[in-house]
């Protein structure tokens, strides 16, 4: 077990004790990756990392066991396709979790059939998701994670600028996305997603980038993310093709003020809902509350969306080291949308923005 | 609602009636894609397609609703980030599923938190996964699906041949995988996975393609899949670099006989376990039973792994139109692995292989 994996197990067991958790079960995915330093090929074969107060081990499909042993020295309770996972799961629970006392914490992202296999094997157990154990720990980044997120954000800045430098009327949204992809690929990264939404398309927060041709007078939402060194980026900026559409400047400045209000509200010890409220209040006060249709932000780490979530109903209290987005937006159906998004790490005295790129709209001269 | 979507709803409701199913709940993913013709951006926000005997509708995050309406005219029970999904789910269940009678069928691939949200909202309901409803229907392909799977298999043949034509000693596994990627990309497809495993690496069925350099005397497992027209391919062939390793020819011919035995056993009305048994028997009789560590096959459709699964413990009965892999293998730790895999569609008189490429090992002349 590497030092970092050993440290994370120790921190997790401290959280388990604090929260009365007897067993944590993680599926092949980001939680397992964070804790164990790897995860096997995820498929429909039940595969779980089971962590109890003293012992831990894997429920492991036999055909992944040999490769998994190269990455972990934890015991593997193997099962073959011919037998199915039930007997191996019973053996694992008998060995690792004989007391069957305390909460069962389930990886909320695991497949439903994995979760129900375990729930059915532990009838009557109190269950919870990872919010106050693995999720909480993952939300607070250590220095090595900070450095990778920062490097990823700076590459994102460059990908955005590369697209800006080549955008022009007549190009499709997809062609703009290709410019972003190419920049990530040419610099050792890999694009993770891109939402390029021209004018009316930008009014859909989750628009699928498509064949819409950029025209003079378009306001273009550019929400892009890549990955390098195992960690992602996520940033939204606006581009204007020539002359901005009517009313653009006023809306942009409302969204910018909302970002600044959220930045000013984000401090260790403050509930995440307070940060959402700060951004939302600015937009509501300006009369556009009904057009800000999503939460203010989400955590970013191994996953592009992870705790903490910055929502009106969140009861998460922000802590030093948490990394999350601040991304208010105003979406005017049929006209345009404006979203401005930065990723921040929360320091003792407030948020540090990872990107170095100003939030002003970039104007494509034509 | 398109004709194909309407037909699929009708077929699903017939299966629901046969199986005593009151409600089918699908998450954003392949089941939803198959039934509704689309699925929204999957993330941590609960999103479900709920199908009851008379009515159907979506539990839908508000920020995806407008885009979803472009793809479906079913009612959307929307929820905003500020409120969370509970009230919208209650409204959806009250409207769509007032009787609360019959089984709840859950998409086994949905996130655990989505499934438990629904289970907690329907206390005491009998639950099942999709095996005998959506899963069964998806396993039997219609003509349009067959044509796309066939085209995808033929592109895979060409990608394999393109890699063979350029492989040589000194190249890494990753460089071979790159040749496959490039061929898919150059012909309008996209690689989905590739396992390139030289000699001892090929003895891990799920080896991660890496920096291992190909050398004279290597036996190389090449398990590759791409996607074109929305449908995937999946095929495994062997390549030999110069002279085959000792004992190779004998093992290859055992695996080939296992493939042929499985092909001969696969007929409509036969249990999937019989096909697994046929392949396994050949390998056991040859004395290598302990080295065939996985099932004989899996279904292939929108997903690369989907029902029917061809395993020793499967109680699936094969039906005309089902598409699945036949892929026995023998894995000799530290030496080499041999797997031969073809995708077939089951016709009234037996399986039709989609690939046109013989299963002989390709010899790279050096």
Interface residues (C-beta under 8 A of the other chain):
Chain A: X27 X40 X41 X43 X44 X62 X63 X64 X66 X67 X80 X81 X82 X83 X84 X106 X107 X108 X109 X110 X111 X112 X113 X114 X115 X116 X127 X129 X204 X205 X206 X207 X208 X276 X293 X294 X295 X305 X309 X311 X312 X313 X333
Chain B: X27 X40 X41 X43 X44 X62 X63 X64 X66 X67 X80 X81 X82 X83 X84 X106 X107 X108 X109 X110 X111 X112 X113 X114 X115 X116 X127 X129 X204 X205 X206 X207 X208 X276 X293 X294 X295 X305 X309 X311 X312 X313 X333
